[in-house]
Amino acid sequence: MLRDAPTEVRLATLVGAAGGPLFLLEGALRWQGDGDAAWVRFPLVVLVLELLVVGGLLARLRPARLTAAVVYGLVGLVHLLAVLNQGPVWVRVLSGVLSAGHVFGLVLLNTRPARLHFGAPR
């Protein structure tokens, strides 16, 4: 699965596998602080999308690279909006780290080794 994958694909898969649960953890912590379960709904949707993308990357499906790039780009923008919004400092810092990680994953998926790994023409 990932043993023969280039480092770029491994790191991009790690971004999806770690980013979703961290976002859900952030939502759960905010739920505990505010008592509003709405903080968990959107992170749960993002977690499901990212796990589906990670599954596609692990299965080495050809459209998985482009799908993951789109999902990572959108999730990175959502986190960037959280950074620019008002809120607790720890949420803004965590969102900044998650945004940077998702943009990094997007860039990694557009490198030549990742494209060749998923069967793009040379």
Phi and psi restraints in degrees (range 20) as a CNS / XPLOR table:
assign (resid 1 and name C) (resid 2 and name N)
       (resid 2 and name CA) (resid 2 and name C) 1.0 -95.5 20.0 2
assign (resid 2 and name N) (resid 2 and name CA)
       (resid 2 and name C) (resid 3 and name N) 1.0 -4.6 20.0 2
assign (resid 2 and name C) (resid 3 and name N)
       (resid 3 and name CA) (resid 3 and name C) 1.0 -65.6 20.0 2
assign (resid 3 and name N) (resid 3 and name CA)
       (resid 3 and name C) (resid 4 and name N) 1.0 -38.0 20.0 2
assign (resid 3 and name C) (resid 4 and name N)
       (resid 4 and name CA) (resid 4 and name C) 1.0 -94.6 20.0 2
assign (resid 4 and name N) (resid 4 and name CA)
       (resid 4 and name C) (resid 5 and name N) 1.0 3.6 20.0 2
assign (resid 4 and name C) (resid 5 and name N)
       (resid 5 and name CA) (resid 5 and name C) 1.0 -81.1 20.0 2
assign (resid 5 and name N) (resid 5 and name CA)
       (resid 5 and name C) (resid 6 and name N) 1.0 147.2 20.0 2
assign (resid 5 and name C) (resid 6 and name N)
       (resid 6 and name CA) (resid 6 and name C) 1.0 -67.9 20.0 2
assign (resid 6 and name N) (resid 6 and name CA)
       (resid 6 and name C) (resid 7 and name N) 1.0 163.0 20.0 2
assign (resid 6 and name C) (resid 7 and name N)
       (resid 7 and name CA) (resid 7 and name C) 1.0 -58.2 20.0 2
assign (resid 7 and name N) (resid 7 and name CA)
       (resid 7 and name C) (resid 8 and name N) 1.0 -35.6 20.0 2
assign (resid 7 and name C) (resid 8 and name N)
       (resid 8 and name CA) (resid 8 and name C) 1.0 -60.3 20.0 2
assign (resid 8 and name N) (resid 8 and name CA)
       (resid 8 and name C) (resid 9 and name N) 1.0 -42.2 20.0 2
assign (resid 8 and name C) (resid 9 and name N)
       (resid 9 and name CA) (resid 9 and name C) 1.0 -70.5 20.0 2
assign (resid 9 and name N) (resid 9 and name CA)
       (resid 9 and name C) (resid 10 and name N) 1.0 -38.6 20.0 2
assign (resid 9 and name C) (resid 10 and name N)
       (resid 10 and name CA) (resid 10 and name C) 1.0 -61.3 20.0 2
assign (resid 10 and name N) (resid 10 and name CA)
       (resid 10 and name C) (resid 11 and name N) 1.0 -45.9 20.0 2
assign (resid 10 and name C) (resid 11 and name N)
       (resid 11 and name CA) (resid 11 and name C) 1.0 -67.1 20.0 2
assign (resid 11 and name N) (resid 11 and name CA)
       (resid 11 and name C) (resid 12 and name N) 1.0 -39.7 20.0 2
assign (resid 11 and name C) (resid 12 and name N)
       (resid 12 and name CA) (resid 12 and name C) 1.0 -65.1 20.0 2
assign (resid 12 and name N) (resid 12 and name CA)
       (resid 12 and name C) (resid 13 and name N) 1.0 -36.2 20.0 2
assign (resid 12 and name C) (resid 13 and name N)
       (resid 13 and name CA) (resid 13 and name C) 1.0 -67.3 20.0 2
assign (resid 13 and name N) (resid 13 and name CA)
       (resid 13 and name C) (resid 14 and name N) 1.0 -39.1 20.0 2
assign (resid 13 and name C) (resid 14 and name N)
       (resid 14 and name CA) (resid 14 and name C) 1.0 -63.8 20.0 2
assign (resid 14 and name N) (resid 14 and name CA)
       (resid 14 and name C) (resid 15 and name N) 1.0 -36.6 20.0 2
assign (resid 14 and name C) (resid 15 and name N)
       (resid 15 and name CA) (resid 15 and name C) 1.0 -59.6 20.0 2
assign (resid 15 and name N) (resid 15 and name CA)
       (resid 15 and name C) (resid 16 and name N) 1.0 -45.8 20.0 2
assign (resid 15 and name C) (resid 16 and name N)
       (resid 16 and name CA) (resid 16 and name C) 1.0 -70.3 20.0 2
assign (resid 16 and name N) (resid 16 and name CA)
       (resid 16 and name C) (resid 17 and name N) 1.0 -36.5 20.0 2
assign (resid 16 and name C) (resid 17 and name N)
       (resid 17 and name CA) (resid 17 and name C) 1.0 -72.9 20.0 2
assign (resid 17 and name N) (resid 17 and name CA)
       (resid 17 and name C) (resid 18 and name N) 1.0 -27.7 20.0 2
assign (resid 17 and name C) (resid 18 and name N)
       (resid 18 and name CA) (resid 18 and name C) 1.0 -99.9 20.0 2
assign (resid 18 and name N) (resid 18 and name CA)
       (resid 18 and name C) (resid 19 and name N) 1.0 -30.4 20.0 2
assign (resid 18 and name C) (resid 19 and name N)
       (resid 19 and name CA) (resid 19 and name C) 1.0 -66.1 20.0 2
assign (resid 19 and name N) (resid 19 and name CA)
       (resid 19 and name C) (resid 20 and name N) 1.0 -44.0 20.0 2
assign (resid 19 and name C) (resid 20 and name N)
       (resid 20 and name CA) (resid 20 and name C) 1.0 -62.0 20.0 2
assign (resid 20 and name N) (resid 20 and name CA)
       (resid 20 and name C) (resid 21 and name N) 1.0 -51.0 20.0 2
assign (resid 20 and name C) (resid 21 and name N)
       (resid 21 and name CA) (resid 21 and name C) 1.0 -62.0 20.0 2
assign (resid 21 and name N) (resid 21 and name CA)
       (resid 21 and name C) (resid 22 and name N) 1.0 -35.4 20.0 2
assign (resid 21 and name C) (resid 22 and name N)
       (resid 22 and name CA) (resid 22 and name C) 1.0 -65.6 20.0 2
assign (resid 22 and name N) (resid 22 and name CA)
       (resid 22 and name C) (resid 23 and name N) 1.0 -39.3 20.0 2
assign (resid 22 and name C) (resid 23 and name N)
       (resid 23 and name CA) (resid 23 and name C) 1.0 -66.6 20.0 2
assign (resid 23 and name N) (resid 23 and name CA)
       (resid 23 and name C) (resid 24 and name N) 1.0 -39.0 20.0 2
assign (resid 23 and name C) (resid 24 and name N)
       (resid 24 and name CA) (resid 24 and name C) 1.0 -66.4 20.0 2
assign (resid 24 and name N) (resid 24 and name CA)
       (resid 24 and name C) (resid 25 and name N) 1.0 -38.4 20.0 2
assign (resid 24 and name C) (resid 25 and name N)
       (resid 25 and name CA) (resid 25 and name C) 1.0 -62.8 20.0 2
assign (resid 25 and name N) (resid 25 and name CA)
       (resid 25 and name C) (resid 26 and name N) 1.0 -41.6 20.0 2
assign (resid 25 and name C) (resid 26 and name N)
       (resid 26 and name CA) (resid 26 and name C) 1.0 -59.5 20.0 2
assign (resid 26 and name N) (resid 26 and name CA)
       (resid 26 and name C) (resid 27 and name N) 1.0 -45.7 20.0 2
assign (resid 26 and name C) (resid 27 and name N)
       (resid 27 and name CA) (resid 27 and name C) 1.0 -62.9 20.0 2
assign (resid 27 and name N) (resid 27 and name CA)
       (resid 27 and name C) (resid 28 and name N) 1.0 -38.8 20.0 2
assign (resid 27 and name C) (resid 28 and name N)
       (resid 28 and name CA) (resid 28 and name C) 1.0 -67.0 20.0 2
assign (resid 28 and name N) (resid 28 and name CA)
       (resid 28 and name C) (resid 29 and name N) 1.0 -39.0 20.0 2
assign (resid 28 and name C) (resid 29 and name N)
       (resid 29 and name CA) (resid 29 and name C) 1.0 -66.1 20.0 2
assign (resid 29 and name N) (resid 29 and name CA)
       (resid 29 and name C) (resid 30 and name N) 1.0 -38.4 20.0 2
assign (resid 29 and name C) (resid 30 and name N)
       (resid 30 and name CA) (resid 30 and name C) 1.0 -70.0 20.0 2
assign (resid 30 and name N) (resid 30 and name CA)
       (resid 30 and name C) (resid 31 and name N) 1.0 -33.4 20.0 2
assign (resid 30 and name C) (resid 31 and name N)
       (resid 31 and name CA) (resid 31 and name C) 1.0 -63.0 20.0 2
assign (resid 31 and name N) (resid 31 and name CA)
       (resid 31 and name C) (resid 32 and name N) 1.0 -43.2 20.0 2
assign (resid 31 and name C) (resid 32 and name N)
       (resid 32 and name CA) (resid 32 and name C) 1.0 -64.8 20.0 2
assign (resid 32 and name N) (resid 32 and name CA)
       (resid 32 and name C) (resid 33 and name N) 1.0 -34.3 20.0 2
assign (resid 32 and name C) (resid 33 and name N)
       (resid 33 and name CA) (resid 33 and name C) 1.0 -76.1 20.0 2
assign (resid 33 and name N) (resid 33 and name CA)
       (resid 33 and name C) (resid 34 and name N) 1.0 -40.0 20.0 2
assign (resid 33 and name C) (resid 34 and name N)
       (resid 34 and name CA) (resid 34 and name C) 1.0 -98.0 20.0 2
assign (resid 34 and name N) (resid 34 and name CA)
       (resid 34 and name C) (resid 35 and name N) 1.0 -23.0 20.0 2
assign (resid 34 and name C) (resid 35 and name N)
       (resid 35 and name CA) (resid 35 and name C) 1.0 78.7 20.0 2
assign (resid 35 and name N) (resid 35 and name CA)
       (resid 35 and name C) (resid 36 and name N) 1.0 15.0 20.0 2
assign (resid 35 and name C) (resid 36 and name N)
       (resid 36 and name CA) (resid 36 and name C) 1.0 -110.9 20.0 2
assign (resid 36 and name N) (resid 36 and name CA)
       (resid 36 and name C) (resid 37 and name N) 1.0 117.1 20.0 2
assign (resid 36 and name C) (resid 37 and name N)
       (resid 37 and name CA) (resid 37 and name C) 1.0 -70.7 20.0 2
assign (resid 37 and name N) (resid 37 and name CA)
       (resid 37 and name C) (resid 38 and name N) 1.0 -10.1 20.0 2
assign (resid 37 and name C) (resid 38 and name N)
       (resid 38 and name CA) (resid 38 and name C) 1.0 -64.3 20.0 2
assign (resid 38 and name N) (resid 38 and name CA)
       (resid 38 and name C) (resid 39 and name N) 1.0 -21.3 20.0 2
assign (resid 38 and name C) (resid 39 and name N)
       (resid 39 and name CA) (resid 39 and name C) 1.0 -66.0 20.0 2
assign (resid 39 and name N) (resid 39 and name CA)
       (resid 39 and name C) (resid 40 and name N) 1.0 -15.7 20.0 2
assign (resid 39 and name C) (resid 40 and name N)
       (resid 40 and name CA) (resid 40 and name C) 1.0 -100.7 20.0 2
assign (resid 40 and name N) (resid 40 and name CA)
       (resid 40 and name C) (resid 41 and name N) 1.0 -21.0 20.0 2
assign (resid 40 and name C) (resid 41 and name N)
       (resid 41 and name CA) (resid 41 and name C) 1.0 -61.6 20.0 2
assign (resid 41 and name N) (resid 41 and name CA)
       (resid 41 and name C) (resid 42 and name N) 1.0 -55.1 20.0 2
assign (resid 41 and name C) (resid 42 and name N)
       (resid 42 and name CA) (resid 42 and name C) 1.0 -65.6 20.0 2
assign (resid 42 and name N) (resid 42 and name CA)
       (resid 42 and name C) (resid 43 and name N) 1.0 -43.9 20.0 2
assign (resid 42 and name C) (resid 43 and name N)
       (resid 43 and name CA) (resid 43 and name C) 1.0 -59.5 20.0 2
assign (resid 43 and name N) (resid 43 and name CA)
       (resid 43 and name C) (resid 44 and name N) 1.0 -30.4 20.0 2
assign (resid 43 and name C) (resid 44 and name N)
       (resid 44 and name CA) (resid 44 and name C) 1.0 -67.7 20.0 2
assign (resid 44 and name N) (resid 44 and name CA)
       (resid 44 and name C) (resid 45 and name N) 1.0 -40.0 20.0 2
assign (resid 44 and name C) (resid 45 and name N)
       (resid 45 and name CA) (resid 45 and name C) 1.0 -63.8 20.0 2
assign (resid 45 and name N) (resid 45 and name CA)
       (resid 45 and name C) (resid 46 and name N) 1.0 -43.5 20.0 2
assign (resid 45 and name C) (resid 46 and name N)
       (resid 46 and name CA) (resid 46 and name C) 1.0 -63.6 20.0 2
assign (resid 46 and name N) (resid 46 and name CA)
       (resid 46 and name C) (resid 47 and name N) 1.0 -39.6 20.0 2
assign (resid 46 and name C) (resid 47 and name N)
       (resid 47 and name CA) (resid 47 and name C) 1.0 -61.1 20.0 2
assign (resid 47 and name N) (resid 47 and name CA)
       (resid 47 and name C) (resid 48 and name N) 1.0 -45.3 20.0 2
assign (resid 47 and name C) (resid 48 and name N)
       (resid 48 and name CA) (resid 48 and name C) 1.0 -62.7 20.0 2
assign (resid 48 and name N) (resid 48 and name CA)
       (resid 48 and name C) (resid 49 and name N) 1.0 -44.7 20.0 2
assign (resid 48 and name C) (resid 49 and name N)
       (resid 49 and name CA) (resid 49 and name C) 1.0 -61.3 20.0 2
assign (resid 49 and name N) (resid 49 and name CA)
       (resid 49 and name C) (resid 50 and name N) 1.0 -43.7 20.0 2
assign (resid 49 and name C) (resid 50 and name N)
       (resid 50 and name CA) (resid 50 and name C) 1.0 -68.8 20.0 2
assign (resid 50 and name N) (resid 50 and name CA)
       (resid 50 and name C) (resid 51 and name N) 1.0 -36.3 20.0 2
assign (resid 50 and name C) (resid 51 and name N)
       (resid 51 and name CA) (resid 51 and name C) 1.0 -67.7 20.0 2
assign (resid 51 and name N) (resid 51 and name CA)
       (resid 51 and name C) (resid 52 and name N) 1.0 -35.5 20.0 2
assign (resid 51 and name C) (resid 52 and name N)
       (resid 52 and name CA) (resid 52 and name C) 1.0 -64.8 20.0 2
assign (resid 52 and name N) (resid 52 and name CA)
       (resid 52 and name C) (resid 53 and name N) 1.0 -41.5 20.0 2
assign (resid 52 and name C) (resid 53 and name N)
       (resid 53 and name CA) (resid 53 and name C) 1.0 -64.8 20.0 2
assign (resid 53 and name N) (resid 53 and name CA)
       (resid 53 and name C) (resid 54 and name N) 1.0 -43.6 20.0 2
assign (resid 53 and name C) (resid 54 and name N)
       (resid 54 and name CA) (resid 54 and name C) 1.0 -62.5 20.0 2
assign (resid 54 and name N) (resid 54 and name CA)
       (resid 54 and name C) (resid 55 and name N) 1.0 -40.8 20.0 2
assign (resid 54 and name C) (resid 55 and name N)
       (resid 55 and name CA) (resid 55 and name C) 1.0 -60.0 20.0 2
assign (resid 55 and name N) (resid 55 and name CA)
       (resid 55 and name C) (resid 56 and name N) 1.0 -41.6 20.0 2
assign (resid 55 and name C) (resid 56 and name N)
       (resid 56 and name CA) (resid 56 and name C) 1.0 -65.1 20.0 2
assign (resid 56 and name N) (resid 56 and name CA)
       (resid 56 and name C) (resid 57 and name N) 1.0 -39.4 20.0 2
assign (resid 56 and name C) (resid 57 and name N)
       (resid 57 and name CA) (resid 57 and name C) 1.0 -66.6 20.0 2
assign (resid 57 and name N) (resid 57 and name CA)
       (resid 57 and name C) (resid 58 and name N) 1.0 -40.0 20.0 2
assign (resid 57 and name C) (resid 58 and name N)
       (resid 58 and name CA) (resid 58 and name C) 1.0 -67.3 20.0 2
assign (resid 58 and name N) (resid 58 and name CA)
       (resid 58 and name C) (resid 59 and name N) 1.0 -35.7 20.0 2
assign (resid 58 and name C) (resid 59 and name N)
       (resid 59 and name CA) (resid 59 and name C) 1.0 -78.5 20.0 2
assign (resid 59 and name N) (resid 59 and name CA)
       (resid 59 and name C) (resid 60 and name N) 1.0 -7.1 20.0 2
assign (resid 59 and name C) (resid 60 and name N)
       (resid 60 and name CA) (resid 60 and name C) 1.0 61.6 20.0 2
assign (resid 60 and name N) (resid 60 and name CA)
       (resid 60 and name C) (resid 61 and name N) 1.0 38.2 20.0 2
assign (resid 60 and name C) (resid 61 and name N)
       (resid 61 and name CA) (resid 61 and name C) 1.0 -71.2 20.0 2
assign (resid 61 and name N) (resid 61 and name CA)
       (resid 61 and name C) (resid 62 and name N) 1.0 140.1 20.0 2
assign (resid 61 and name C) (resid 62 and name N)
       (resid 62 and name CA) (resid 62 and name C) 1.0 -61.6 20.0 2
assign (resid 62 and name N) (resid 62 and name CA)
       (resid 62 and name C) (resid 63 and name N) 1.0 -45.5 20.0 2
assign (resid 62 and name C) (resid 63 and name N)
       (resid 63 and name CA) (resid 63 and name C) 1.0 -76.9 20.0 2
assign (resid 63 and name N) (resid 63 and name CA)
       (resid 63 and name C) (resid 64 and name N) 1.0 -2.4 20.0 2
assign (resid 63 and name C) (resid 64 and name N)
       (resid 64 and name CA) (resid 64 and name C) 1.0 -65.8 20.0 2
assign (resid 64 and name N) (resid 64 and name CA)
       (resid 64 and name C) (resid 65 and name N) 1.0 -34.1 20.0 2
assign (resid 64 and name C) (resid 65 and name N)
       (resid 65 and name CA) (resid 65 and name C) 1.0 -64.4 20.0 2
assign (resid 65 and name N) (resid 65 and name CA)
       (resid 65 and name C) (resid 66 and name N) 1.0 -47.4 20.0 2
assign (resid 65 and name C) (resid 66 and name N)
       (resid 66 and name CA) (resid 66 and name C) 1.0 -68.3 20.0 2
assign (resid 66 and name N) (resid 66 and name CA)
       (resid 66 and name C) (resid 67 and name N) 1.0 -40.9 20.0 2
assign (resid 66 and name C) (resid 67 and name N)
       (resid 67 and name CA) (resid 67 and name C) 1.0 -62.6 20.0 2
assign (resid 67 and name N) (resid 67 and name CA)
       (resid 67 and name C) (resid 68 and name N) 1.0 -44.0 20.0 2
assign (resid 67 and name C) (resid 68 and name N)
       (resid 68 and name CA) (resid 68 and name C) 1.0 -64.0 20.0 2
assign (resid 68 and name N) (resid 68 and name CA)
       (resid 68 and name C) (resid 69 and name N) 1.0 -38.9 20.0 2
assign (resid 68 and name C) (resid 69 and name N)
       (resid 69 and name CA) (resid 69 and name C) 1.0 -62.9 20.0 2
assign (resid 69 and name N) (resid 69 and name CA)
       (resid 69 and name C) (resid 70 and name N) 1.0 -41.5 20.0 2
assign (resid 69 and name C) (resid 70 and name N)
       (resid 70 and name CA) (resid 70 and name C) 1.0 -66.5 20.0 2
assign (resid 70 and name N) (resid 70 and name CA)
       (resid 70 and name C) (resid 71 and name N) 1.0 -46.6 20.0 2
assign (resid 70 and name C) (resid 71 and name N)
       (resid 71 and name CA) (resid 71 and name C) 1.0 -62.7 20.0 2
assign (resid 71 and name N) (resid 71 and name CA)
       (resid 71 and name C) (resid 72 and name N) 1.0 -44.9 20.0 2
assign (resid 71 and name C) (resid 72 and name N)
       (resid 72 and name CA) (resid 72 and name C) 1.0 -63.0 20.0 2
assign (resid 72 and name N) (resid 72 and name CA)
       (resid 72 and name C) (resid 73 and name N) 1.0 -39.6 20.0 2
assign (resid 72 and name C) (resid 73 and name N)
       (resid 73 and name CA) (resid 73 and name C) 1.0 -63.9 20.0 2
assign (resid 73 and name N) (resid 73 and name CA)
       (resid 73 and name C) (resid 74 and name N) 1.0 -45.3 20.0 2
assign (resid 73 and name C) (resid 74 and name N)
       (resid 74 and name CA) (resid 74 and name C) 1.0 -67.1 20.0 2
assign (resid 74 and name N) (resid 74 and name CA)
       (resid 74 and name C) (resid 75 and name N) 1.0 -42.2 20.0 2
assign (resid 74 and name C) (resid 75 and name N)
       (resid 75 and name CA) (resid 75 and name C) 1.0 -67.2 20.0 2
assign (resid 75 and name N) (resid 75 and name CA)
       (resid 75 and name C) (resid 76 and name N) 1.0 -36.8 20.0 2
assign (resid 75 and name C) (resid 76 and name N)
       (resid 76 and name CA) (resid 76 and name C) 1.0 -61.8 20.0 2
assign (resid 76 and name N) (resid 76 and name CA)
       (resid 76 and name C) (resid 77 and name N) 1.0 -39.1 20.0 2
assign (resid 76 and name C) (resid 77 and name N)
       (resid 77 and name CA) (resid 77 and name C) 1.0 -67.7 20.0 2
assign (resid 77 and name N) (resid 77 and name CA)
       (resid 77 and name C) (resid 78 and name N) 1.0 -38.9 20.0 2
assign (resid 77 and name C) (resid 78 and name N)
       (resid 78 and name CA) (resid 78 and name C) 1.0 -61.5 20.0 2
assign (resid 78 and name N) (resid 78 and name CA)
       (resid 78 and name C) (resid 79 and name N) 1.0 -43.4 20.0 2
assign (resid 78 and name C) (resid 79 and name N)
       (resid 79 and name CA) (resid 79 and name C) 1.0 -67.2 20.0 2
assign (resid 79 and name N) (resid 79 and name CA)
       (resid 79 and name C) (resid 80 and name N) 1.0 -35.1 20.0 2
assign (resid 79 and name C) (resid 80 and name N)
       (resid 80 and name CA) (resid 80 and name C) 1.0 -65.4 20.0 2
assign (resid 80 and name N) (resid 80 and name CA)
       (resid 80 and name C) (resid 81 and name N) 1.0 -37.8 20.0 2
assign (resid 80 and name C) (resid 81 and name N)
       (resid 81 and name CA) (resid 81 and name C) 1.0 -63.1 20.0 2
assign (resid 81 and name N) (resid 81 and name CA)
       (resid 81 and name C) (resid 82 and name N) 1.0 -36.2 20.0 2
assign (resid 81 and name C) (resid 82 and name N)
       (resid 82 and name CA) (resid 82 and name C) 1.0 -67.2 20.0 2
assign (resid 82 and name N) (resid 82 and name CA)
       (resid 82 and name C) (resid 83 and name N) 1.0 -33.3 20.0 2
assign (resid 82 and name C) (resid 83 and name N)
       (resid 83 and name CA) (resid 83 and name C) 1.0 -66.0 20.0 2
assign (resid 83 and name N) (resid 83 and name CA)
       (resid 83 and name C) (resid 84 and name N) 1.0 -40.7 20.0 2
assign (resid 83 and name C) (resid 84 and name N)
       (resid 84 and name CA) (resid 84 and name C) 1.0 -81.2 20.0 2
assign (resid 84 and name N) (resid 84 and name CA)
       (resid 84 and name C) (resid 85 and name N) 1.0 -11.4 20.0 2
assign (resid 84 and name C) (resid 85 and name N)
       (resid 85 and name CA) (resid 85 and name C) 1.0 -83.9 20.0 2
assign (resid 85 and name N) (resid 85 and name CA)
       (resid 85 and name C) (resid 86 and name N) 1.0 168.0 20.0 2
assign (resid 85 and name C) (resid 86 and name N)
       (resid 86 and name CA) (resid 86 and name C) 1.0 -84.3 20.0 2
assign (resid 86 and name N) (resid 86 and name CA)
       (resid 86 and name C) (resid 87 and name N) 1.0 145.8 20.0 2
assign (resid 86 and name C) (resid 87 and name N)
       (resid 87 and name CA) (resid 87 and name C) 1.0 165.9 20.0 2
assign (resid 87 and name N) (resid 87 and name CA)
       (resid 87 and name C) (resid 88 and name N) 1.0 -177.1 20.0 2
assign (resid 87 and name C) (resid 88 and name N)
       (resid 88 and name CA) (resid 88 and name C) 1.0 -60.5 20.0 2
assign (resid 88 and name N) (resid 88 and name CA)
       (resid 88 and name C) (resid 89 and name N) 1.0 147.4 20.0 2
assign (resid 88 and name C) (resid 89 and name N)
       (resid 89 and name CA) (resid 89 and name C) 1.0 -62.8 20.0 2
assign (resid 89 and name N) (resid 89 and name CA)
       (resid 89 and name C) (resid 90 and name N) 1.0 -39.6 20.0 2
assign (resid 89 and name C) (resid 90 and name N)
       (resid 90 and name CA) (resid 90 and name C) 1.0 -64.7 20.0 2
assign (resid 90 and name N) (resid 90 and name CA)
       (resid 90 and name C) (resid 91 and name N) 1.0 -32.4 20.0 2
assign (resid 90 and name C) (resid 91 and name N)
       (resid 91 and name CA) (resid 91 and name C) 1.0 -69.4 20.0 2
assign (resid 91 and name N) (resid 91 and name CA)
       (resid 91 and name C) (resid 92 and name N) 1.0 -41.1 20.0 2
assign (resid 91 and name C) (resid 92 and name N)
       (resid 92 and name CA) (resid 92 and name C) 1.0 -67.2 20.0 2
assign (resid 92 and name N) (resid 92 and name CA)
       (resid 92 and name C) (resid 93 and name N) 1.0 -38.3 20.0 2
assign (resid 92 and name C) (resid 93 and name N)
       (resid 93 and name CA) (resid 93 and name C) 1.0 -68.4 20.0 2
assign (resid 93 and name N) (resid 93 and name CA)
       (resid 93 and name C) (resid 94 and name N) 1.0 -46.7 20.0 2
assign (resid 93 and name C) (resid 94 and name N)
       (resid 94 and name CA) (resid 94 and name C) 1.0 -62.2 20.0 2
assign (resid 94 and name N) (resid 94 and name CA)
       (resid 94 and name C) (resid 95 and name N) 1.0 -40.5 20.0 2
assign (resid 94 and name C) (resid 95 and name N)
       (resid 95 and name CA) (resid 95 and name C) 1.0 -65.4 20.0 2
assign (resid 95 and name N) (resid 95 and name CA)
       (resid 95 and name C) (resid 96 and name N) 1.0 -34.8 20.0 2
assign (resid 95 and name C) (resid 96 and name N)
       (resid 96 and name CA) (resid 96 and name C) 1.0 -65.1 20.0 2
assign (resid 96 and name N) (resid 96 and name CA)
       (resid 96 and name C) (resid 97 and name N) 1.0 -41.6 20.0 2
assign (resid 96 and name C) (resid 97 and name N)
       (resid 97 and name CA) (resid 97 and name C) 1.0 -65.6 20.0 2
assign (resid 97 and name N) (resid 97 and name CA)
       (resid 97 and name C) (resid 98 and name N) 1.0 -43.8 20.0 2
assign (resid 97 and name C) (resid 98 and name N)
       (resid 98 and name CA) (resid 98 and name C) 1.0 -66.0 20.0 2
assign (resid 98 and name N) (resid 98 and name CA)
       (resid 98 and name C) (resid 99 and name N) 1.0 -38.1 20.0 2
assign (resid 98 and name C) (resid 99 and name N)
       (resid 99 and name CA) (resid 99 and name C) 1.0 -63.1 20.0 2
assign (resid 99 and name N) (resid 99 and name CA)
       (resid 99 and name C) (resid 100 and name N) 1.0 -47.1 20.0 2
assign (resid 99 and name C) (resid 100 and name N)
       (resid 100 and name CA) (resid 100 and name C) 1.0 -61.8 20.0 2
assign (resid 100 and name N) (resid 100 and name CA)
       (resid 100 and name C) (resid 101 and name N) 1.0 -40.4 20.0 2
assign (resid 100 and name C) (resid 101 and name N)
       (resid 101 and name CA) (resid 101 and name C) 1.0 -63.7 20.0 2
assign (resid 101 and name N) (resid 101 and name CA)
       (resid 101 and name C) (resid 102 and name N) 1.0 -41.9 20.0 2
assign (resid 101 and name C) (resid 102 and name N)
       (resid 102 and name CA) (resid 102 and name C) 1.0 -69.8 20.0 2
assign (resid 102 and name N) (resid 102 and name CA)
       (resid 102 and name C) (resid 103 and name N) 1.0 -37.8 20.0 2
assign (resid 102 and name C) (resid 103 and name N)
       (resid 103 and name CA) (resid 103 and name C) 1.0 -66.1 20.0 2
assign (resid 103 and name N) (resid 103 and name CA)
       (resid 103 and name C) (resid 104 and name N) 1.0 -38.1 20.0 2
assign (resid 103 and name C) (resid 104 and name N)
       (resid 104 and name CA) (resid 104 and name C) 1.0 -62.0 20.0 2
assign (resid 104 and name N) (resid 104 and name CA)
       (resid 104 and name C) (resid 105 and name N) 1.0 -43.6 20.0 2
assign (resid 104 and name C) (resid 105 and name N)
       (resid 105 and name CA) (resid 105 and name C) 1.0 -61.6 20.0 2
assign (resid 105 and name N) (resid 105 and name CA)
       (resid 105 and name C) (resid 106 and name N) 1.0 -38.4 20.0 2
assign (resid 105 and name C) (resid 106 and name N)
       (resid 106 and name CA) (resid 106 and name C) 1.0 -62.1 20.0 2
assign (resid 106 and name N) (resid 106 and name CA)
       (resid 106 and name C) (resid 107 and name N) 1.0 -44.4 20.0 2
assign (resid 106 and name C) (resid 107 and name N)
       (resid 107 and name CA) (resid 107 and name C) 1.0 -65.4 20.0 2
assign (resid 107 and name N) (resid 107 and name CA)
       (resid 107 and name C) (resid 108 and name N) 1.0 -42.0 20.0 2
assign (resid 107 and name C) (resid 108 and name N)
       (resid 108 and name CA) (resid 108 and name C) 1.0 -61.1 20.0 2
assign (resid 108 and name N) (resid 108 and name CA)
       (resid 108 and name C) (resid 109 and name N) 1.0 -37.1 20.0 2
assign (resid 108 and name C) (resid 109 and name N)
       (resid 109 and name CA) (resid 109 and name C) 1.0 -72.0 20.0 2
assign (resid 109 and name N) (resid 109 and name CA)
       (resid 109 and name C) (resid 110 and name N) 1.0 -14.5 20.0 2
assign (resid 109 and name C) (resid 110 and name N)
       (resid 110 and name CA) (resid 110 and name C) 1.0 -100.3 20.0 2
assign (resid 110 and name N) (resid 110 and name CA)
       (resid 110 and name C) (resid 111 and name N) 1.0 9.6 20.0 2
assign (resid 110 and name C) (resid 111 and name N)
       (resid 111 and name CA) (resid 111 and name C) 1.0 -80.6 20.0 2
assign (resid 111 and name N) (resid 111 and name CA)
       (resid 111 and name C) (resid 112 and name N) 1.0 162.0 20.0 2
assign (resid 111 and name C) (resid 112 and name N)
       (resid 112 and name CA) (resid 112 and name C) 1.0 -62.0 20.0 2
assign (resid 112 and name N) (resid 112 and name CA)
       (resid 112 and name C) (resid 113 and name N) 1.0 -44.4 20.0 2
assign (resid 112 and name C) (resid 113 and name N)
       (resid 113 and name CA) (resid 113 and name C) 1.0 -60.5 20.0 2
assign (resid 113 and name N) (resid 113 and name CA)
       (resid 113 and name C) (resid 114 and name N) 1.0 -37.1 20.0 2
assign (resid 113 and name C) (resid 114 and name N)
       (resid 114 and name CA) (resid 114 and name C) 1.0 -68.6 20.0 2
assign (resid 114 and name N) (resid 114 and name CA)
       (resid 114 and name C) (resid 115 and name N) 1.0 -41.2 20.0 2
assign (resid 114 and name C) (resid 115 and name N)
       (resid 115 and name CA) (resid 115 and name C) 1.0 -63.3 20.0 2
assign (resid 115 and name N) (resid 115 and name CA)
       (resid 115 and name C) (resid 116 and name N) 1.0 -42.4 20.0 2
assign (resid 115 and name C) (resid 116 and name N)
       (resid 116 and name CA) (resid 116 and name C) 1.0 -67.1 20.0 2
assign (resid 116 and name N) (resid 116 and name CA)
       (resid 116 and name C) (resid 117 and name N) 1.0 -35.2 20.0 2
assign (resid 116 and name C) (resid 117 and name N)
       (resid 117 and name CA) (resid 117 and name C) 1.0 -62.3 20.0 2
assign (resid 117 and name N) (resid 117 and name CA)
       (resid 117 and name C) (resid 118 and name N) 1.0 -35.9 20.0 2
assign (resid 117 and name C) (resid 118 and name N)
       (resid 118 and name CA) (resid 118 and name C) 1.0 -94.4 20.0 2
assign (resid 118 and name N) (resid 118 and name CA)
       (resid 118 and name C) (resid 119 and name N) 1.0 12.3 20.0 2
assign (resid 118 and name C) (resid 119 and name N)
       (resid 119 and name CA) (resid 119 and name C) 1.0 89.5 20.0 2
assign (resid 119 and name N) (resid 119 and name CA)
       (resid 119 and name C) (resid 120 and name N) 1.0 23.5 20.0 2
assign (resid 119 and name C) (resid 120 and name N)
       (resid 120 and name CA) (resid 120 and name C) 1.0 -72.1 20.0 2
assign (resid 120 and name N) (resid 120 and name CA)
       (resid 120 and name C) (resid 121 and name N) 1.0 148.4 20.0 2
assign (resid 120 and name C) (resid 121 and name N)
       (resid 121 and name CA) (resid 121 and name C) 1.0 -66.5 20.0 2
assign (resid 121 and name N) (resid 121 and name CA)
       (resid 121 and name C) (resid 122 and name N) 1.0 149.2 20.0 2
